[in-house]
Amino acid sequence: MVEHPDIFDKYAELQLKSNCPFETFKRQWEALKETNILSKSKTIKASTLLIHCEGDGMVPIKESEILARKIPNNKFISIPKGGHV
Protein backbone atom coordinates (compact mmCIF):
# COMPACT_ATOMS: atom_id res chain seq x y z
CA MET A 1 0.00 0.00 0.00
CA VAL A 2 2.96 2.32 0.54
CA GLU A 3 3.76 2.01 -3.16
CA HIS A 4 0.10 2.68 -4.06
CA PRO A 5 -1.17 5.55 -1.89
CA ASP A 6 -4.32 5.72 -4.03
CA ILE A 7 -5.45 2.61 -2.17
CA PHE A 8 -5.60 4.72 0.98
CA ASP A 9 -8.59 6.57 -0.47
CA LYS A 10 -10.46 3.30 -0.93
CA TYR A 11 -9.42 2.23 2.55
CA ALA A 12 -10.73 5.49 4.03
CA GLU A 13 -14.00 5.06 2.14
CA LEU A 14 -14.44 1.55 3.55
CA GLN A 15 -13.78 2.86 7.04
CA LEU A 16 -16.45 5.53 6.69
CA LYS A 17 -19.02 2.99 5.48
CA SER A 18 -18.30 0.37 8.13
CA ASN A 19 -19.28 0.00 11.75
CA CYS A 20 -15.68 -0.77 12.63
CA PRO A 21 -14.01 1.66 15.06
CA PHE A 22 -11.51 4.04 13.46
CA GLU A 23 -8.75 2.81 15.81
CA THR A 24 -9.08 -0.69 14.32
CA PHE A 25 -8.63 0.63 10.77
CA LYS A 26 -5.71 2.79 11.89
CA ARG A 27 -3.89 -0.16 13.47
CA GLN A 28 -4.52 -2.34 10.43
CA TRP A 29 -3.19 0.38 8.12
CA GLU A 30 -0.05 0.75 10.25
CA ALA A 31 0.53 -3.01 10.21
CA LEU A 32 0.00 -3.30 6.46
CA LYS A 33 2.36 -0.50 5.50
CA GLU A 34 5.18 -2.16 7.46
CA THR A 35 4.61 -5.62 6.02
CA ASN A 36 6.28 -7.13 2.97
CA ILE A 37 4.78 -10.60 2.76
CA LEU A 38 6.36 -11.35 -0.61
CA SER A 39 9.84 -11.19 0.87
CA LYS A 40 8.81 -13.71 3.53
CA SER A 41 6.62 -15.94 1.37
CA LYS A 42 9.29 -18.53 0.59
CA THR A 43 9.88 -19.12 4.31
CA ILE A 44 6.30 -20.37 4.76
CA LYS A 45 6.52 -24.13 5.23
CA ALA A 46 2.94 -24.96 6.26
CA SER A 47 0.22 -25.81 3.78
CA THR A 48 -1.48 -22.50 3.00
CA LEU A 49 -4.98 -21.63 1.87
CA LEU A 50 -5.32 -18.33 0.03
CA ILE A 51 -8.85 -17.03 -0.54
CA HIS A 52 -9.54 -13.87 -2.52
CA CYS A 53 -12.80 -12.33 -3.69
CA GLU A 54 -12.70 -11.16 -7.29
CA GLY A 55 -14.59 -7.96 -6.45
CA ASP A 56 -12.21 -6.85 -3.68
CA GLY A 57 -11.93 -3.09 -4.08
CA MET A 58 -9.04 -2.78 -1.62
CA VAL A 59 -6.62 -5.42 -2.81
CA PRO A 60 -6.59 -6.45 -6.49
CA ILE A 61 -6.85 -10.19 -7.04
CA LYS A 62 -3.57 -10.09 -9.00
CA GLU A 63 -1.81 -9.42 -5.67
CA SER A 64 -3.06 -12.74 -4.27
CA GLU A 65 -2.21 -14.53 -7.51
CA ILE A 66 1.38 -13.27 -7.19
CA LEU A 67 1.49 -14.40 -3.57
CA ALA A 68 0.12 -17.82 -4.55
CA ARG A 69 2.99 -18.27 -7.01
CA LYS A 70 5.50 -17.45 -4.27
CA ILE A 71 4.20 -19.67 -1.45
CA PRO A 72 5.02 -23.34 -1.88
CA ASN A 73 2.34 -25.93 -1.09
CA ASN A 74 -0.67 -23.61 -1.32
CA LYS A 75 -4.24 -23.77 -2.53
CA PHE A 76 -5.65 -20.61 -4.09
CA ILE A 77 -9.42 -20.07 -4.19
CA SER A 78 -10.97 -17.19 -6.08
CA ILE A 79 -14.51 -16.26 -5.04
CA PRO A 80 -16.56 -14.59 -7.75
CA LYS A 81 -18.83 -11.64 -6.92
CA GLY A 82 -17.30 -11.18 -3.48
CA GLY A 83 -15.86 -7.99 -2.05
CA HIS A 84 -13.28 -7.08 0.57
CA VAL A 85 -13.74 -9.07 3.76
C-alpha positions, 0 to 999 in steps of 0.5 A, a space after each residue: 500500500 505504501 507504493 500505491 497511496 491511491 489505495 488509501 482513499 479506498 481504505 478510508 471510504 471503507 472505514 467511513 461505510 463500516 461500523 468498525 471503530 476508526 482505531 481498528 482501521 488505523 492499526 490495520 493500516 499501520 501493520 500493512 504499511 510495514 509488512 512485505 509478505 512477498 519477501 517472507 513468502 518462501 519461508 512459509 513451510 505450512 500448507 497454506 490456503 489463500 482465498 480472494 474475492 474477485 470484487 475486492 476493491 481494496 486489494 486487487 486479485 492479482 496481488 493474491 495470484 502473485 502471492 500464490 505463485 511465491 508460497 510453496 504448497 498452497 491452494 488458491 481459491 478465487 470467489 466470484 462476486 465477493 468484495 473485501 472481507 
